[in-house]
Amino acid sequence: MNGKCKVGEPGAFSAAEIGALAHLSRYFSIWRSRWLETHFFVPMPRDGDLHTDDNWQSTLAEDYRNPQHRVSYLVAIARRVRSTHLWILLIQTAAYIGKLVVHQTPITDFREIVRRADIGPLPGTVALGLGTLYIVSWIALALGVGHRDAARIRERGGKRSMD
């Protein structure tokens, strides 16, 4: 192995990782955790009673028996990107740009960056354009879903979770 990665490997790996983690986050339901907090952990010290007559255990048991996804796969991906992966992608982009600027010698003009971005037969303008499109797509998805989430929270009167 020559130590060089193939075209698209870092981006494809990042996209696959984001997708897998979004899938997992849909299964780890924050709803269940919050349900336990509000109906089990909070009443114990506050009331000294678990309110078993409220039938909250049946709701929780049914959700464990027949889990329901409360967010779409796309929303789960966008939230994952917004919370952690966007910074990773931006750091990777900064490192790539830094590599283009200084490796093997410092650049003297902008055209040299474009020339250094050539990937085999793929011109540097296309490579940089596709990379920019890749990053901008993730940012747009994260911001779009973030704005939609914020609007939903405002509609609920500022409440983020089930209370």
MARDO-319777 format. One record per residue (C-alpha): residue in three letters; x, y, z. Coordinates in nm, 4 decimals, padded with zeros to 6 digits. Example, Ala and Ser with C-alpha at 12.3 -4.5 7.8 and 13.67 -1.06 7.14 Angstrom:
BEGIN
GUMI     r       east      north         up
GUMI   ALA    01.2300   -00.4500    00.7800
GUMI   SER    01.3670   -00.1060    00.7140
//
This chain:
BEGIN
GUMI     r       east      north         up
GUMI   MET    00.0000    00.0000    00.0000
GUMI   ASN    00.1366    00.3385   -00.0963
GUMI   GLY   -00.0228    00.5412    00.1867
GUMI   LYS   -00.2438    00.7419   -00.0469
GUMI   CYS   -00.6182    00.7325   -00.0116
GUMI   LYS   -00.8426    00.6972   -00.3128
GUMI   VAL   -01.0641    00.9784   -00.4350
GUMI   GLY   -01.3626    01.0234   -00.2048
GUMI   GLU   -01.2510    00.7812    00.0695
GUMI   PRO   -01.2484    01.0350    00.3573
GUMI   GLY   -01.5834    01.1823    00.2525
GUMI   ALA   -01.7423    00.8432    00.1957
GUMI   PHE   -01.6181    00.7187    00.5323
GUMI   SER   -01.7544    01.0284    00.7081
GUMI   ALA   -02.0915    00.9909    00.5364
GUMI   ALA   -02.1108    00.6196    00.6258
GUMI   GLU   -02.0191    00.6907    00.9880
GUMI   ILE   -02.2755    00.9703    01.0161
GUMI   GLY   -02.5408    00.7432    00.8685
GUMI   ALA   -02.4627    00.4559    01.1045
GUMI   LEU   -02.4583    00.6791    01.4106
GUMI   ALA   -02.7845    00.8451    01.3075
GUMI   HIS   -02.9424    00.5002    01.2743
GUMI   LEU   -02.8262    00.4115    01.6251
GUMI   SER   -02.9493    00.7387    01.7706
GUMI   ARG   -03.2978    00.6643    01.6373
GUMI   TYR   -03.2975    00.3399    01.8347
GUMI   PHE   -03.1664    00.4975    02.1517
GUMI   SER   -03.4792    00.6860    02.2267
GUMI   ILE   -03.4347    00.9955    02.4364
GUMI   TRP   -03.8110    00.9793    02.4737
GUMI   ARG   -03.7794    00.6636    02.6860
GUMI   SER   -03.5126    00.8165    02.9065
GUMI   ARG   -03.7185    01.1305    02.9565
GUMI   TRP   -04.0308    00.9247    03.0274
GUMI   LEU   -03.8442    00.7391    03.3020
GUMI   GLU   -03.7125    01.0645    03.4456
GUMI   THR   -04.0484    01.2387    03.4594
GUMI   HIS   -04.2532    00.9419    03.5799
GUMI   PHE   -04.0084    00.7455    03.7940
GUMI   PHE   -03.7029    00.9391    03.9116
GUMI   VAL   -03.8684    01.2772    03.9741
GUMI   PRO   -04.1714    01.1528    04.1728
GUMI   MET   -03.9591    00.9424    04.4116
GUMI   PRO   -03.7834    01.2268    04.5940
GUMI   ARG   -04.0536    01.4871    04.5284
GUMI   ASP   -04.3662    01.2921    04.6284
GUMI   GLY   -04.2314    00.9740    04.7861
GUMI   ASP   -04.4645    00.7927    04.5487
GUMI   LEU   -04.4109    00.6330    04.2087
GUMI   HIS   -04.7653    00.7103    04.0914
GUMI   THR   -04.8163    00.3518    03.9762
GUMI   ASP   -05.1863    00.4226    03.9422
GUMI   ASP   -05.1119    00.6611    03.6510
GUMI   ASN   -05.0353    00.3582    03.4276
GUMI   TRP   -04.7118    00.5098    03.2930
GUMI   GLN   -04.5425    00.1687    03.3163
GUMI   SER   -04.7749    00.0279    03.0494
GUMI   THR   -04.6877    00.3101    02.8107
GUMI   LEU   -04.3170    00.2542    02.8646
GUMI   ALA   -04.3467   -00.1256    02.8336
GUMI   GLU   -04.5428   -00.0922    02.5106
GUMI   ASP   -04.2771    00.1358    02.3674
GUMI   TYR   -04.0090   -00.1201    02.4516
GUMI   ARG   -04.2197   -00.3991    02.3015
GUMI   ASN   -04.3062   -00.2064    01.9809
GUMI   PRO   -04.0527    00.0739    01.9449
GUMI   GLN   -04.1551    00.3742    01.7397
GUMI   HIS   -03.9080    00.6115    01.5785
GUMI   ARG   -03.9929    00.9628    01.6840
GUMI   VAL   -03.7617    01.1271    01.4314
GUMI   SER   -03.6953    01.0529    01.0663
GUMI   TYR   -03.3619    00.9174    00.9485
GUMI   LEU   -03.2851    01.2496    00.7786
GUMI   VAL   -03.3539    01.4447    01.0991
GUMI   ALA   -03.1344    01.2020    01.2961
GUMI   ILE   -02.8519    01.2543    01.0442
GUMI   ALA   -02.8879    01.6329    01.0565
GUMI   ARG   -02.8861    01.6375    01.4358
GUMI   ARG   -02.5763    01.4155    01.4435
GUMI   VAL   -02.3977    01.6415    01.1956
GUMI   ARG   -02.4982    01.9541    01.3863
GUMI   SER   -02.3946    01.8203    01.7259
GUMI   THR   -02.0548    01.6693    01.6456
GUMI   HIS   -01.9646    01.5838    01.2893
GUMI   LEU   -01.9808    01.9301    01.1378
GUMI   TRP   -01.6733    02.0289    01.3381
GUMI   ILE   -01.4943    01.7138    01.2265
GUMI   LEU   -01.5739    01.7895    00.8617
GUMI   LEU   -01.4584    02.1505    00.8990
GUMI   ILE   -01.1309    02.0417    01.0623
GUMI   GLN   -01.0724    01.7917    00.7795
GUMI   THR   -01.1407    02.0672    00.5272
GUMI   ALA   -00.9001    02.3068    00.7005
GUMI   ALA   -00.6322    02.0361    00.7066
GUMI   TYR   -00.6816    01.9674    00.3348
GUMI   ILE   -00.6598    02.3369    00.2481
GUMI   GLY   -00.3505    02.3664    00.4675
GUMI   LYS   -00.1944    02.0733    00.2847
GUMI   LEU   -00.2662    02.2374   -00.0511
GUMI   VAL   -00.1142    02.5660    00.0665
GUMI   VAL    00.2140    02.4361    00.2120
GUMI   HIS    00.2912    02.0937    00.0624
GUMI   GLN    00.5624    02.0551   -00.0884
GUMI   THR    00.6488    02.4221   -00.1013
GUMI   PRO    00.4398    02.7249   -00.0011
GUMI   ILE    00.2139    02.8546   -00.2766
GUMI   THR    00.2837    03.1735   -00.4660
GUMI   ASP   -00.0640    03.2335   -00.6155
GUMI   PHE   -00.4194    03.0966   -00.6008
GUMI   ARG   -00.3903    02.9079   -00.9306
GUMI   GLU   -00.1287    02.6894   -00.7662
GUMI   ILE   -00.3843    02.5732   -00.5049
GUMI   VAL   -00.6226    02.4732   -00.7830
GUMI   ARG   -00.3440    02.2912   -00.9680
GUMI   ARG   -00.2393    02.1073   -00.6504
GUMI   ALA   -00.6006    01.9977   -00.5981
GUMI   ASP   -00.5896    01.7931   -00.9206
GUMI   ILE   -00.6734    01.4291   -00.8498
GUMI   GLY   -00.5495    01.2178   -01.1381
GUMI   PRO   -00.7562    01.3150   -01.4444
GUMI   LEU   -00.9987    01.5187   -01.2285
GUMI   PRO   -00.9129    01.8896   -01.2523
GUMI   GLY   -00.8566    02.0829   -00.9305
GUMI   THR   -01.1532    02.3099   -00.9969
GUMI   VAL   -01.3848    02.0083   -01.0087
GUMI   ALA   -01.2258    01.8481   -00.7006
GUMI   LEU   -01.2523    02.1707   -00.4997
GUMI   GLY   -01.6067    02.2281   -00.6277
GUMI   LEU   -01.7205    01.8797   -00.5276
GUMI   GLY   -01.5549    01.9173   -00.1883
GUMI   THR   -01.7255    02.2516   -00.1351
GUMI   LEU   -02.0605    02.1045   -00.2408
GUMI   TYR   -02.0082    01.8154    00.0036
GUMI   ILE   -01.9419    02.0469    00.3000
GUMI   VAL   -02.2133    02.2977    00.2066
GUMI   SER   -02.4674    02.0134    00.1746
GUMI   TRP   -02.3963    01.8917    00.5294
GUMI   ILE   -02.4112    02.2476    00.6644
GUMI   ALA   -02.7414    02.3182    00.4843
GUMI   LEU   -02.8945    01.9957    00.6136
GUMI   ALA   -02.7831    02.0632    00.9713
GUMI   LEU   -02.8999    02.4259    00.9684
GUMI   GLY   -03.2292    02.3473    00.7947
GUMI   VAL   -03.3275    02.0802    01.0436
GUMI   GLY   -03.1964    02.2961    01.3290
GUMI   HIS   -03.4282    02.5806    01.2270
GUMI   ARG   -03.7192    02.3386    01.1953
GUMI   ASP   -03.6435    02.1959    01.5417
GUMI   ALA   -03.6247    02.5472    01.6879
GUMI   ALA   -03.9604    02.6370    01.5308
GUMI   ARG   -04.1190    02.3240    01.6805
GUMI   ILE   -03.9768    02.4126    02.0225
GUMI   ARG   -04.1207    02.7653    01.9957
GUMI   GLU   -04.4608    02.6181    01.9005
GUMI   ARG   -04.4526    02.4096    02.2189
GUMI   GLY   -04.3880    02.7173    02.4266
GUMI   GLY   -04.0132    02.6614    02.4652
GUMI   LYS   -04.0393    02.3023    02.5923
GUMI   ARG   -03.7854    02.0623    02.4426
GUMI   SER   -03.9072    01.7349    02.5884
GUMI   MET   -04.2160    01.5531    02.7062
GUMI   ASP   -04.3294    01.6975    03.0357
//
